[in-house]
Amino acid sequence: MTEAVMSFSSLRKWVLDRLALPNRQKTICFWYLLFLLVSTRKHTVTEAARFSGFNKSQFSRFLTNHAGLAVYNLHHLSKRQSRQFSASSVLLKDHSVPWKMALLIDSTLQSRSSLHTENAQKFNHGKGYVIGHQWTNIVLLIKDMLIPLPPIPFHSTKYCQKHGLLYRTENEAVVQYIETLNLHDYIGPHHPREILVLADSGYDDRKIQKAIAAKKWTFIMALKKTRGVRSRRIHLTTPLSRGWLQVERFFKNHRRAPWQTVRVLGARKKRMEFRIRQITAHLRYVGKVQLICSEFKKRPDGRRKYLACNDLNAKPRQILIAYRLRWQIELFHKDVKMFLGFQDVAAKRFQSVVAHVHWVYCAYILLHSLPRSGREKTASAAERQRHISAIMEGGEKARIIQLLTQFGGIERYKAELKAALNRP
């Protein structure tokens, strides 16, 4: 199905065929998703009512009372999409790395205007405090397709006490998520060594790293400068309680390790040069890993990145290229915030926020899996939204033409225009 033949009715059928909805929820759900998929100033419930012609209360009740439906459909959509793309069995980044699929982990903040909103709290965001909700996202990267899995909401202690939930830190929630995640449901039969987990230094936690290693997956993580490591020689001759150095000091003490130049393609196919040093050592509480010290070759300003990889056979260049794929989750956060209304939520109840976020992620999957042709397959989110808006306009034109060809259609169309002009 290409852009030339897709009509509004075929778009509606295509969307509803990919969702598991009861009949009474199909119409309101389709219009809410369609509202998220088109470009608009704000993706609020009030704007959704103006867009669709339905009453605002219908969308409010839909979000408040059917959060479970949104969660289930994100599970359903992500599994369907993952199975479709994993069937091609190709490597990440055009065969530059030895892994087939990557799990990217990162969190993002959803700003709110008041602490009185349910489950809202203050987060230190580096440049000041942000009031709102925190979501930890786990996304699956298969070749060049990014598929969001159900996110992890962070619950405050007050919210946990009120709803009888067990309070967990973000890292504890990530550990439980990894331990219970069954990738067989998403990508079918696979070898654990084909899976790569990427995360920044915020997830430099021994429990997370050990949970990944227990799954026999490979991890590439940025380390905090203070993370304890020690050389293989010291590990064989020194008790476990001694001989540990901070990773920054460790590389300063091992200056004999040679620098290697690595050239990679950045944005817009611009060549970038890094210099890296690689040492095989022991990461405290985890085990033997490859340690990588990386920095820009032409801008050695002291801002070095320290990476750890538990695959001892991976080449340093492959580790660096693979870690750069982590930036895809940042682009995902940008897309859902700029184009799909992730931030535009005004609900007081957190259940409504949960439903909104899960429908936003469903909209992201639908937007990037919409049938396209030729070069349009690599279109940006804004171009895809314009494509859906064009389908909407075509559907409206077809409806008006059909109305005008009916008996009394002209009078009914005039009445419709008057009602639209008199609407506040």
Backbone torsions as a table, in degrees:
resi	resn	phi	psi	omega
1	MET	NA	120.8	-176.3
2	THR	-110.8	175.5	-178.4
3	GLU	-60.7	-32.2	-174.3
4	ALA	-69.6	-30.0	-174.2
5	VAL	-106.4	-13.8	-176.3
6	MET	-75.3	125.3	177.3
7	SER	-109.3	177.9	-180.0
8	PHE	-64.4	-40.6	179.8
9	SER	-65.9	-38.6	178.4
10	SER	-70.1	-32.9	175.7
11	LEU	-64.9	-44.1	178.7
12	ARG	-60.8	-44.7	-180.0
13	LYS	-65.1	-41.1	-179.1
14	TRP	-62.7	-42.2	179.7
15	VAL	-67.1	-49.2	-176.1
16	LEU	-68.2	-27.9	177.2
17	ASP	-66.6	-22.1	-177.8
18	ARG	-95.9	0.2	-179.5
19	LEU	-115.3	154.3	175.1
20	ALA	-109.9	96.3	-172.8
21	LEU	-129.9	144.0	169.4
22	PRO	-68.7	153.1	-174.6
23	ASN	-57.0	-38.1	-175.5
24	ARG	-71.9	-14.7	179.9
25	GLN	-103.5	-3.6	-173.8
26	LYS	-64.6	-45.5	-175.5
27	THR	-65.5	-51.1	-176.5
28	ILE	-66.8	-35.5	178.7
29	CYS	-68.2	-42.9	-179.9
30	PHE	-61.0	-43.7	-177.2
31	TRP	-70.3	-32.3	177.0
32	TYR	-69.3	-42.5	177.1
33	LEU	-65.1	-42.0	179.0
34	LEU	-62.6	-37.8	177.6
35	PHE	-63.8	-38.5	177.4
36	LEU	-69.2	-30.1	-174.8
37	LEU	-79.2	-21.3	-178.6
38	VAL	-95.1	158.6	-179.4
39	SER	-79.6	124.4	178.3
40	THR	-149.3	165.8	-175.4
41	ARG	-68.1	-44.8	179.2
42	LYS	-140.9	139.0	179.2
43	HIS	-100.9	62.3	178.2
44	THR	-98.6	168.7	178.5
45	VAL	-63.2	-38.1	179.3
46	THR	-62.7	-43.8	179.0
47	GLU	-68.6	-33.0	177.1
48	ALA	-63.8	-37.5	178.1
49	ALA	-66.3	-41.7	178.3
50	ARG	-66.6	-38.5	-178.3
51	PHE	-65.5	-42.9	-172.2
52	SER	-95.6	-23.1	-175.0
53	GLY	89.0	-2.2	176.3
54	PHE	-83.6	166.5	178.0
55	ASN	-76.1	145.4	-179.9
56	LYS	-57.3	-36.4	-177.1
57	SER	-64.0	-28.2	179.1
58	GLN	-65.5	-40.9	177.9
59	PHE	-71.5	-37.0	178.1
60	SER	-62.3	-45.6	179.0
61	ARG	-66.5	-36.9	-179.8
62	PHE	-60.7	-43.8	-179.4
63	LEU	-73.6	-39.8	-175.5
64	THR	-71.5	-41.9	-171.2
65	ASN	-95.5	-8.0	-173.2
66	HIS	-131.5	41.7	176.9
67	ALA	-64.4	-36.7	179.1
68	GLY	-62.3	-33.3	178.1
69	LEU	-65.9	-39.2	178.1
70	ALA	-66.3	-42.3	179.7
71	VAL	-63.5	-44.9	-179.2
72	TYR	-62.3	-41.5	-177.1
73	ASN	-71.5	-30.2	174.6
74	LEU	-67.7	-41.7	173.5
75	HIS	-55.6	-49.0	-176.1
76	HIS	-62.6	-46.6	-177.7
77	LEU	-67.9	-43.9	-177.8
78	SER	-65.8	-37.6	177.8
79	LYS	-67.4	-42.5	179.7
80	ARG	-62.7	-45.0	-177.8
81	GLN	-69.4	-38.1	-179.8
82	SER	-65.2	-43.3	179.5
83	ARG	-62.9	-36.7	-179.5
84	GLN	-64.8	-44.5	-175.4
85	PHE	-83.3	-28.8	-179.4
86	SER	-73.2	-17.5	-179.1
87	ALA	-64.6	-25.7	-178.3
88	SER	-72.3	-21.7	174.2
89	SER	52.6	61.5	177.1
90	VAL	-118.1	166.4	-179.7
91	LEU	-87.2	160.4	175.9
92	LEU	-69.8	150.3	169.9
93	LYS	53.5	45.6	173.9
94	ASP	54.9	50.1	174.6
95	HIS	67.2	15.3	178.9
96	SER	-78.8	-20.9	-179.2
97	VAL	-128.6	156.3	-173.5
98	PRO	-86.1	8.1	-177.8
99	TRP	-105.5	150.4	-176.6
100	LYS	-94.5	-32.3	-176.6
101	MET	-141.0	152.4	-179.1
102	ALA	-131.1	139.9	170.0
103	LEU	-102.9	121.8	180.0
104	LEU	-106.1	134.1	-177.9
105	ILE	-121.7	128.5	175.5
106	ASP	-165.4	159.8	180.0
107	SER	-115.5	158.8	176.7
108	THR	-143.2	155.7	-177.9
109	LEU	-105.3	141.0	177.3
110	GLN	-109.9	106.1	-172.8
111	SER	-70.1	139.5	172.3
112	ARG	-128.1	161.8	-173.9
113	SER	-88.8	-14.5	-173.3
114	SER	-146.8	149.4	174.7
115	LEU	-77.0	-11.4	-179.8
116	HIS	-74.4	-15.2	175.6
117	THR	-65.3	140.8	-177.3
118	GLU	-59.5	130.6	177.2
119	ASN	69.1	11.5	176.2
120	ALA	-81.9	144.8	178.0
121	GLN	-155.5	172.6	-178.9
122	LYS	-88.6	135.2	176.0
123	PHE	-124.8	136.7	176.2
124	ASN	-81.2	111.2	-173.7
125	HIS	-103.8	22.8	178.4
126	GLY	88.8	-53.2	-179.1
127	LYS	-100.3	16.7	-178.7
128	GLY	135.9	179.0	-177.8
129	TYR	-86.7	143.8	176.5
130	VAL	-122.1	130.6	176.5
131	ILE	-93.2	130.9	178.1
132	GLY	160.0	-151.2	-179.4
133	HIS	-115.6	149.4	175.8
134	GLN	-111.1	133.8	177.4
135	TRP	-122.4	127.6	174.3
136	THR	-96.9	118.2	-174.7
137	ASN	-101.3	135.0	171.8
138	ILE	-118.1	116.0	-177.3
139	VAL	-119.9	149.4	-178.9
140	LEU	-104.8	124.4	179.3
141	LEU	-107.5	113.9	178.2
142	ILE	-118.8	111.7	-172.6
143	LYS	55.7	-111.3	179.6
144	ASP	-112.6	12.8	-179.8
145	MET	-102.2	124.9	179.1
146	LEU	-103.8	125.6	-175.7
147	ILE	-122.5	113.0	179.2
148	PRO	-73.7	132.4	171.6
149	LEU	-90.5	166.9	179.0
150	PRO	-54.3	128.8	-176.4
151	PRO	-78.0	169.0	178.1
152	ILE	-106.0	113.7	175.5
153	PRO	-79.8	142.3	176.5
154	PHE	-92.9	123.5	-177.7
155	HIS	-102.2	133.1	177.0
156	SER	-73.3	163.1	179.2
157	THR	-62.6	-37.7	179.4
158	LYS	-65.2	-41.9	178.8
159	TYR	-65.7	-39.4	179.1
160	CYS	-64.9	-42.1	178.7
161	GLN	-63.7	-40.7	-177.6
162	LYS	-68.1	-35.7	-174.6
163	HIS	-107.3	9.9	176.4
164	GLY	66.4	36.4	179.9
165	LEU	-101.8	153.8	175.8
166	LEU	-83.4	123.0	-179.2
167	TYR	-70.8	135.4	177.3
168	ARG	-136.6	144.1	172.7
169	THR	-72.3	168.3	-179.6
170	GLU	-61.1	-44.2	-177.9
171	ASN	-67.4	-35.0	175.3
172	GLU	-63.8	-39.1	178.1
173	ALA	-66.6	-37.3	178.5
174	VAL	-65.9	-41.2	178.2
175	VAL	-60.2	-46.6	179.5
176	GLN	-63.8	-38.7	179.6
177	TYR	-62.0	-45.6	-178.9
178	ILE	-64.5	-42.8	-177.5
179	GLU	-64.9	-32.5	-176.7
180	THR	-97.7	-6.7	-177.5
181	LEU	-73.2	122.8	177.9
182	ASN	-108.1	97.0	-177.3
183	LEU	-69.3	-15.2	177.8
184	HIS	-61.2	-32.4	178.4
185	ASP	-69.0	-23.5	-176.2
186	TYR	-96.6	-43.3	-172.7
187	ILE	-122.0	4.0	178.3
188	GLY	75.6	-162.6	-179.5
189	PRO	-60.8	135.6	-179.0
190	HIS	-159.1	162.7	175.2
191	HIS	-92.6	133.4	-177.8
192	PRO	-55.6	-31.3	-178.2
193	ARG	-70.3	-9.9	177.3
194	GLU	-80.0	-11.8	-174.4
195	ILE	-97.8	130.7	178.8
196	LEU	-118.6	134.6	177.7
197	VAL	-112.9	126.5	-177.9
198	LEU	-118.9	134.2	178.2
199	ALA	-155.9	156.2	178.8
200	ASP	-87.3	-172.9	-172.8
201	SER	-69.6	-13.3	176.1
202	GLY	-64.1	-20.0	-179.2
203	TYR	-112.4	23.5	174.1
204	ASP	-76.3	80.9	-175.1
205	ASP	-133.7	129.5	-176.7
206	ARG	-61.2	-34.2	-179.1
207	LYS	-67.2	-39.2	177.1
208	ILE	-65.8	-45.3	-178.5
209	GLN	-64.9	-39.2	178.5
210	LYS	-70.8	-33.6	176.8
211	ALA	-65.8	-38.7	177.5
212	ILE	-67.8	-44.0	179.9
213	ALA	-64.0	-34.1	178.8
214	ALA	-65.2	-28.3	176.0
215	LYS	-80.4	-5.4	-176.4
216	LYS	65.5	25.7	173.4
217	TRP	-88.0	164.2	175.1
218	THR	-96.6	138.1	174.0
219	PHE	-120.9	144.0	169.0
220	ILE	-127.2	112.2	-175.0
221	MET	-129.7	144.4	170.5
222	ALA	-74.7	140.1	-179.3
223	LEU	-103.9	147.8	168.7
224	LYS	-67.5	150.4	-178.7
225	LYS	-61.5	-22.1	-175.6
226	THR	-95.1	2.9	-177.2
227	ARG	-66.9	136.4	-175.7
228	GLY	-80.0	129.3	176.0
229	VAL	-140.0	163.1	172.8
230	ARG	-154.7	157.1	-174.0
231	SER	-72.1	163.7	-180.0
232	ARG	-64.8	-37.7	-178.8
233	ARG	-64.1	-46.0	179.5
234	ILE	-66.9	-34.3	-179.2
235	HIS	-63.4	-30.5	-178.6
236	LEU	-82.6	-20.5	-172.3
237	THR	-118.0	-4.3	-173.8
238	THR	-123.1	141.5	175.5
239	PRO	-57.6	156.1	-175.9
240	LEU	-62.5	-23.0	-176.5
241	SER	-82.0	-5.4	-175.5
242	ARG	-130.5	165.2	173.0
243	GLY	87.4	5.6	-178.4
244	TRP	-86.6	138.7	177.0
245	LEU	-123.7	151.0	171.0
246	GLN	-65.3	144.3	-171.5
247	VAL	-60.9	-32.6	177.9
248	GLU	-65.0	-45.7	178.3
249	ARG	-67.3	-35.2	-179.4
250	PHE	-58.8	-44.5	179.8
251	PHE	-71.8	-30.6	176.3
252	LYS	-67.5	-31.8	179.4
253	ASN	-81.7	-9.5	-179.2
254	HIS	-121.7	56.5	-177.9
255	ARG	-71.8	-13.0	179.8
256	ARG	-71.3	-19.3	176.9
257	ALA	-63.4	123.7	-172.5
258	PRO	-72.7	151.5	172.5
259	TRP	-82.0	141.7	174.8
260	GLN	-119.9	142.4	176.7
261	THR	-93.5	130.0	179.4
262	VAL	-123.7	126.9	178.5
263	ARG	-108.4	127.1	179.0
264	VAL	-132.8	161.8	177.1
265	LEU	-91.8	125.8	178.0
266	GLY	-95.7	-154.3	178.5
267	ALA	-63.0	143.0	-179.6
268	ARG	57.7	31.6	177.4
269	LYS	57.2	31.8	176.5
270	LYS	-85.1	130.4	-177.3
271	ARG	-75.2	132.5	179.2
272	MET	-121.7	144.3	-179.4
273	GLU	-117.3	129.4	174.9
274	PHE	-119.7	159.0	168.2
275	ARG	-122.4	137.2	-173.8
276	ILE	-134.2	154.1	171.9
277	ARG	-125.7	139.9	-176.4
278	GLN	-125.0	132.1	176.7
279	ILE	-138.6	133.6	173.1
280	THR	-87.4	124.5	-175.0
281	ALA	-148.5	-172.9	179.5
282	HIS	-110.1	127.5	176.4
283	LEU	-91.5	129.1	-173.0
284	ARG	-58.6	132.7	179.5
285	TYR	70.5	-0.8	-176.2
286	VAL	-116.7	-56.1	-179.0
287	GLY	136.1	-161.1	-175.3
288	LYS	-74.2	132.6	-179.3
289	VAL	-144.3	166.5	167.2
290	GLN	-92.5	129.2	176.5
291	LEU	-104.5	133.4	-179.5
292	ILE	-123.4	128.5	170.6
293	CYS	-106.9	121.7	-173.0
294	SER	-129.4	145.0	174.1
295	GLU	-157.3	161.8	175.0
296	PHE	-65.7	135.7	-176.0
297	LYS	-69.8	-41.4	-175.7
298	LYS	-90.1	-4.8	179.5
299	ARG	-133.9	62.6	-179.6
300	PRO	-75.5	75.4	-174.7
301	ASP	-95.3	14.2	177.8
302	GLY	91.5	-8.5	-180.0
303	ARG	-85.8	83.7	-177.1
304	ARG	-96.8	150.5	176.9
305	LYS	-111.9	132.7	179.0
306	TYR	-110.2	121.5	-176.5
307	LEU	-115.7	150.3	174.6
308	ALA	-127.1	135.2	178.7
309	CYS	-134.2	129.6	-178.2
310	ASN	-89.3	4.0	173.1
311	ASP	-93.6	106.1	-175.1
312	LEU	-76.7	-10.9	179.9
313	ASN	-93.5	-11.9	-179.1
314	ALA	-70.7	143.2	178.2
315	LYS	-81.1	148.7	-179.9
316	PRO	-55.0	-38.3	179.0
317	ARG	-64.0	-39.8	178.8
318	GLN	-65.1	-37.6	179.3
319	ILE	-64.4	-43.9	-179.5
320	LEU	-65.7	-45.8	-179.8
321	ILE	-62.6	-42.1	-179.4
322	ALA	-64.5	-41.1	-178.9
323	TYR	-65.2	-31.0	178.6
324	ARG	-66.4	-19.3	175.9
325	LEU	-67.3	-17.5	179.5
326	ARG	-61.0	-23.0	-179.2
327	TRP	-63.7	-18.4	179.8
328	GLN	-61.0	-32.1	-179.8
329	ILE	-72.7	-29.0	174.8
330	GLU	-67.3	-38.9	176.5
331	LEU	-66.6	-34.5	175.4
332	PHE	-61.7	-45.7	177.7
333	HIS	-60.4	-40.4	179.4
334	LYS	-63.2	-44.0	-178.0
335	ASP	-64.9	-45.9	-176.8
336	VAL	-69.7	-26.8	179.1
337	LYS	-82.6	-39.8	-176.1
338	MET	-81.4	-36.2	-169.5
339	PHE	-113.4	-23.7	-171.4
340	LEU	-116.6	6.9	171.6
341	GLY	76.5	28.0	178.3
342	PHE	-56.4	-39.7	-177.6
343	GLN	-82.8	-19.7	-171.3
344	ASP	-84.6	71.7	178.9
345	VAL	-130.5	132.3	-177.8
346	ALA	-122.2	16.7	-177.2
347	ALA	-75.5	144.8	177.7
348	LYS	-85.1	-38.9	-179.0
349	ARG	-79.0	137.2	-177.6
350	PHE	-69.8	-26.8	177.9
351	GLN	-60.9	-36.9	177.1
352	SER	-67.2	-37.8	177.4
353	VAL	-64.3	-42.2	178.1
354	VAL	-58.9	-46.8	179.8
355	ALA	-62.0	-44.0	-179.1
356	HIS	-61.0	-45.7	-177.8
357	VAL	-63.4	-43.3	-179.3
358	HIS	-67.1	-36.2	176.4
359	TRP	-69.9	-33.1	175.3
360	VAL	-61.5	-42.9	179.3
361	TYR	-69.2	-34.7	173.0
362	CYS	-62.1	-42.0	178.9
363	ALA	-63.5	-36.6	177.9
364	TYR	-61.7	-45.6	179.6
365	ILE	-63.5	-44.9	-179.7
366	LEU	-63.9	-40.7	-178.1
367	LEU	-62.1	-40.2	-176.2
368	HIS	-90.2	-2.8	175.4
369	SER	-112.9	3.4	178.0
370	LEU	-60.4	130.9	-177.5
371	PRO	-55.8	128.5	178.3
372	ARG	-132.3	170.5	-178.0
373	SER	-129.7	145.1	173.0
374	GLY	58.9	-132.0	-177.1
375	ARG	-69.7	-15.7	-177.6
376	GLU	-66.9	-13.9	-179.5
377	LYS	-64.8	-25.0	-179.7
378	THR	-102.5	21.1	-177.7
379	ALA	-67.6	152.7	178.2
380	SER	-75.7	171.3	179.4
381	ALA	-61.9	-38.6	180.0
382	ALA	-64.9	-40.9	179.2
383	GLU	-67.4	-36.6	177.7
384	ARG	-67.1	-37.1	177.5
385	GLN	-66.2	-37.7	177.4
386	ARG	-65.0	-35.1	177.3
387	HIS	-62.6	-43.5	178.7
388	ILE	-67.5	-37.9	177.0
389	SER	-62.8	-36.8	177.1
390	ALA	-65.3	-37.9	176.5
391	ILE	-64.4	-40.8	177.9
392	MET	-60.6	-45.6	179.9
393	GLU	-62.9	-40.8	177.5
394	GLY	-63.2	-38.6	177.5
395	GLY	-65.9	-38.1	179.2
396	GLU	-68.3	-39.9	176.9
397	LYS	-62.9	-42.2	179.6
398	ALA	-64.0	-37.7	179.0
399	ARG	-65.8	-41.3	-179.2
400	ILE	-66.5	-43.1	178.2
401	ILE	-60.6	-42.0	178.6
402	GLN	-64.7	-39.4	179.9
403	LEU	-65.4	-42.0	-177.3
404	LEU	-69.8	-22.7	179.4
405	THR	-85.3	-5.4	179.6
406	GLN	-87.5	162.4	175.4
407	PHE	-64.4	127.8	-179.0
408	GLY	71.5	14.0	-176.6
409	GLY	-65.9	-36.5	-178.9
410	ILE	-63.2	-44.0	179.8
411	GLU	-65.7	-39.9	179.8
412	ARG	-66.5	-35.4	178.8
413	TYR	-69.4	-37.8	175.9
414	LYS	-62.3	-42.4	178.6
415	ALA	-63.8	-36.5	179.1
416	GLU	-66.6	-40.3	177.8
417	LEU	-66.0	-41.1	177.9
418	LYS	-62.0	-42.2	179.4
419	ALA	-64.5	-37.3	179.2
420	ALA	-67.9	-39.0	179.2
421	LEU	-69.5	-32.0	-178.8
422	ASN	-84.8	-9.1	-178.6
423	ARG	-71.1	132.4	-179.3
424	PRO	-68.8	NA	NA
